[in-house]
Amino acid sequence: MRILLARHGETPWNAEGRYQGQIDIPLSPTGESQAAALGARLRDLDIARAVASPLSRAQRTAELALGPARGGLLTTDIDLQEIAHGEWEGLLASEIHDKDPARLRAWREEPDTVLMPGGESLRQVLDRSWQGLTRAAEGLGDSDTLLVVAHDAVNRVILCRVLGLPLSKLWTFRQAPTTINLLEGPDVDRLEVVRLNDCAHHTPFFGEAVHRAL
């Protein structure tokens, strides 16, 4: 099977560097354009199934990536929604630094040790998102392609597992807006990473596409 693991397009809060977590922030005009570019790139691919986080920024990205003719493929799974940042949600990184500097430092240096205040740990996110990925891929054939549209932290923990990396290495690769990661294998427990953080549909080869909040 082939799994196209995508991240949603940019939101206004992404652009501001504001932690959004599970608050339902829609795509910005830039995010809509990025998702449309992803749709153009995927137009000629045969996609057997599509699953997205229920948060509107992921759902809308999936809709634009699929296009109207394939919109009926799309379902949602709550286990693919973004990490719950709890009390950090809605705050700028600078505001978090003022009120919770030690935890913010740990989040950036030892993310696997952090339980978000009123939210989740990376281990909790991995456990639920892996279940969501497994459900999404269930019954797919060897030549079938699955599109999954999720979030930065969700994609990172899934990729860490596939790559055999500890969650402490979460920040050693990027997940740009509407990026595509291509995973291939006979089942979800035997996947290989074929492409990582491929955002060529909207970003130049040496361009920057940075998530400013996380």
QUIVEN-V957190 format. One record per residue. N is the residue number from 1. RES is the residue in one small letter. OMEGA is omega in degrees with one decimal (999 if undefined). Layout:
BEGIN
[[N:RES:OMEGA] [N:RES:OMEGA]]
END
This chain:
BEGIN
[[1:m:174.7] [2:r:177.1] [3:i:172.3] [4:l:-178.2] [5:l:-174.7] [6:a:170.2] [7:r:178.1] [8:h:176.5] [9:g:-176.2] [10:e:172.3] [11:t:174.5] [12:p:-179.6] [13:w:172.8] [14:n:-177.3] [15:a:-179.7] [16:e:-173.2] [17:g:-176.9] [18:r:-179.8] [19:y:-177.7] [20:q:176.3] [21:g:-176.4] [22:q:170.3] [23:i:-169.8] [24:d:-179.4] [25:i:-178.2] [26:p:175.5] [27:l:169.6] [28:s:173.0] [29:p:175.5] [30:t:178.6] [31:g:176.2] [32:e:179.4] [33:s:177.9] [34:q:-179.7] [35:a:176.3] [36:a:177.1] [37:a:175.3] [38:l:177.7] [39:g:177.9] [40:a:-179.2] [41:r:-176.9] [42:l:-170.1] [43:r:-173.7] [44:d:178.4] [45:l:174.6] [46:d:-178.6] [47:i:-175.8] [48:a:-173.5] [49:r:178.4] [50:a:179.9] [51:v:-179.5] [52:a:165.0] [53:s:178.7] [54:p:177.6] [55:l:-167.9] [56:s:-179.5] [57:r:177.1] [58:a:179.0] [59:q:-179.1] [60:r:176.3] [61:t:179.3] [62:a:179.3] [63:e:-179.6] [64:l:178.0] [65:a:-179.0] [66:l:-173.5] [67:g:-174.9] [68:p:-175.2] [69:a:-177.9] [70:r:-176.3] [71:g:-179.7] [72:g:178.1] [73:l:-166.2] [74:l:168.9] [75:t:179.4] [76:t:178.1] [77:d:-176.2] [78:i:-179.8] [79:d:178.1] [80:l:179.7] [81:q:-173.9] [82:e:174.4] [83:i:174.5] [84:a:178.3] [85:h:176.3] [86:g:-175.1] [87:e:178.7] [88:w:-172.7] [89:e:-178.1] [90:g:-176.2] [91:l:170.2] [92:l:177.2] [93:a:179.4] [94:s:178.1] [95:e:177.2] [96:i:178.4] [97:h:-179.1] [98:d:-173.5] [99:k:-174.0] [100:d:-170.3] [101:p:-177.3] [102:a:-179.7] [103:r:177.1] [104:l:177.6] [105:r:178.1] [106:a:179.5] [107:w:-179.1] [108:r:-175.0] [109:e:-179.4] [110:e:-170.9] [111:p:-179.7] [112:d:-178.6] [113:t:-169.4] [114:v:164.7] [115:l:-178.0] [116:m:-179.0] [117:p:-174.8] [118:g:-177.1] [119:g:-171.1] [120:e:168.2] [121:s:176.4] [122:l:178.3] [123:r:177.9] [124:q:178.6] [125:v:178.5] [126:l:-177.6] [127:d:-177.4] [128:r:-177.7] [129:s:176.0] [130:w:174.6] [131:q:178.0] [132:g:178.0] [133:l:179.5] [134:t:177.0] [135:r:-178.1] [136:a:-175.7] [137:a:-174.1] [138:e:175.5] [139:g:178.9] [140:l:177.7] [141:g:-176.5] [142:d:-176.3] [143:s:-178.0] [144:d:178.4] [145:t:178.7] [146:l:172.3] [147:l:175.6] [148:v:178.4] [149:v:-175.1] [150:a:-167.9] [151:h:-175.2] [152:d:-176.7] [153:a:178.9] [154:v:179.3] [155:n:-177.2] [156:r:-178.7] [157:v:176.2] [158:i:-179.6] [159:l:175.6] [160:c:-179.7] [161:r:-178.9] [162:v:-178.3] [163:l:-178.4] [164:g:-179.6] [165:l:171.9] [166:p:-179.5] [167:l:174.9] [168:s:-179.2] [169:k:-175.2] [170:l:-174.4] [171:w:-177.4] [172:t:172.8] [173:f:-176.7] [174:r:172.1] [175:q:-177.2] [176:a:174.3] [177:p:-176.5] [178:t:175.0] [179:t:176.5] [180:i:168.8] [181:n:179.2] [182:l:177.7] [183:l:178.9] [184:e:177.1] [185:g:-179.2] [186:p:176.7] [187:d:-172.7] [188:v:179.9] [189:d:178.8] [190:r:-179.9] [191:l:171.6] [192:e:176.0] [193:v:-179.7] [194:v:175.5] [195:r:-178.8] [196:l:176.4] [197:n:179.4] [198:d:179.5] [199:c:-175.9] [200:a:-179.7] [201:h:178.1] [202:h:-175.9] [203:t:176.8] [204:p:-174.1] [205:f:179.3] [206:f:-179.8] [207:g:178.1] [208:e:174.4] [209:a:-167.3] [210:v:172.2] [211:h:-169.2] [212:r:-176.1] [213:a:-175.9] [214:l:999]]
END
